[in-house]
Structures are given as structure tokens and as C-alpha cells.
Amino acid sequence: MVTFESKTLLLTDRAGQWECASPQLLISYGFKPLTVYVANEFPPGSCAYRAIHAHERRHVDTYLAHLEAIENDLATTLRRRFATGAPWRGPLGQTRAILQRELEERWVPYVKREIGRVEAAQALLDTPEEYAKVAASCDGEIGKRVP
């Protein structure tokens, strides 16, 4: 999920044709919710449950590490665009709409693409070798129940 909140201080020129704006942005992004499921066939506390949960927990940890890893790049990129050192100038009544359109059309998709880059790391956790390792754990209990 990606959301932007913006607060924009606007000042109008004396003629009432232009406005100057100083937008302040707050971005929230991540995976919501992050829920780990283990099939009902594996009772909580059993060896199989713990093995499956540990595997799924590695996925969660990979997501969280990725979010942390992209934080500085996202902040730098967004700061480069929006922290210009000067107010924005635009036609009266249009600055907020222009900002909102840019956020929705350009920056939300950009942040989603950056978040989506985690899929390559996730795929490394779901290799046939990893599945075989999990299935063979607990004296093969998981492999016996899941074909």
C-alpha cells in the first residue's frame, strides 16, 4: 500500500490570478496486513507448524528488510522533486489538484514499483530445494500431508 498525505499552505497574489504553494508531504507505504497462515492440518506447536511458520516468517522478514532498504532512496528521490527551496506557483485554485494528480499518476506507481522489486528476493525463498527442505523436516511429516 502507498498513501500520500499533503498539507499545502497557499498564498494568493493581489490580483487573485496566481497562488504560491508550499506543499508538505507525508508518505506511508508497506504491506498491509502481513499475516502468516499455516494450514489447519498442522496443529499449533507441532514440529510441522513451527517449520512452516519459520519458512513463512522468512517471507515476512524479507518484505520488512526490503522496505527498510528502499527508505533512503525513496526519501532522496522525493526530496529531489519536492524540496525545491522555492514555493510552487500556479493558477489560482489549481495547485492542490496539480499536486494530487502528480502524486497519483507518477509517485504512487513509482513507489509501488520500488516495493515490488522484493519479489525477486521472495522467489529465492520458494525454490524447489527450499520446498523439499521444509517438506523433509520433522521426519517428513509435512511431505506426507502435503503432496
N, C-alpha and C positions, 0 to 999 in steps of 0.2 A: 504494500500500500504506500501511496505517496500523497501527501497533502501539503499545500502551501497556505499559510495564513498571512495576510498582508494588512498592515496599518499604513495609511498614507496621509500625511499632512499635506493639505492643499492650500495654496495661496493664489488668489485671482488678481490679475493686473487691473489697473484702474479703469481701463476701457471695457473690461468684462469679456474679453475675447480669448484670453490665454490663461493658463494656470501653470503654476510650478508645483512640482510634487517631490516629496522625499519619502519613497516607499521603504518600509521596514518589513522584512520577510522572515518568517519562521517556517522551516521545512521539517516535516515529520515523515519518516519513511521506515519501512521494515516489513516484517512478515507478521500478519495478524490474522488469526491467532496461530501460535505454534503449539500444536497438540500432538503428543506421541500416542499412537494406538498400538496395542498388542492384541492379537486375536484372542477371543474368549476360550479357545482350545487350550490356552496356556495360562493356568491359574497364577495370579499374582504371587510372587515369592518363589515360584518354581525356577529351576535352573534355566529352562527354556525361556520363560518370561524374562528373566534377567538378561539372557543372551540377546534376545530380540530387542528388548528395551535399550540395551547398550548400543546395539547397531543403530537403532533409530535416533538415539541421543547423539550419536556422531553426526547424523544429518543436521540436527538442531545446532550443534556446536559449529558446524561448517557454515550454516546460514549466519549465525551470530558473528563469527570471525570475519566473514565477508563484509557484513555491514560495517564493522569496525574498520576494516581495511580500506573501504571506499570513502569513509567520512572526510578525510582531509582533502582528497581530490575533489569531491563534490563541493566542499566549502570553498576551495580555491577557485573552482570554475564559476560558481555562482557569485562569489565576491568580485571576480574579474568583470562579470557582466553588470552587476547591480551596484557595487560600491564604487561609483564613478568619481566621487568627490564633488559633484555638482548636481543641482536639482534637475529633475526631468522637466521638460517644457512641452506642453501640448495644447490643443484646442480645448476651450472650456468644457468641462463635463465629460471628457473622453479619456483622461489619463488613467483612471482606475480600470476602465474597460479594456484599454490597450494593454495594461499590465496583466490583467486577468487572462486575456486571450493568449499573451505570450507564455504565461505560466502553464496554461492548459495545453497549448499546441506544441510548445517547444520543450519546456523544462520538465513537466511530468513524464512525457515519453523518454526523455534523456535519462532521468533518474531511474525509471523502470528498466531501461536497457542496462544501466550500470548494475542494478540489483540482479538482473537476470544472468549476468556473467557468472554467477555462482553455480549455474547448472553444470558446467564442466567439472568443477570440483565435486559436485554431488554424484555425478556419473561414476567417478572413481570409487565411490563407496558401494556401488551397486553392480560390481563386476561379477561374472560367473564364479570367479575364485572366491570372492567375498561371500556370495550366497552359499557356496559349498562349505566354506569355513563355518558359517553360522549354522547351517543345516547339520553339520557333523558334530557340533558341540553338544554337550550334555548327553554323551553316549548315543548320539544320533536321534535323540527324541524329536527334534524339530523336523528333520528329514522324514521321519516316519509318519508324522501327522500332516505335513505339507508336501505334496508331490512335486 
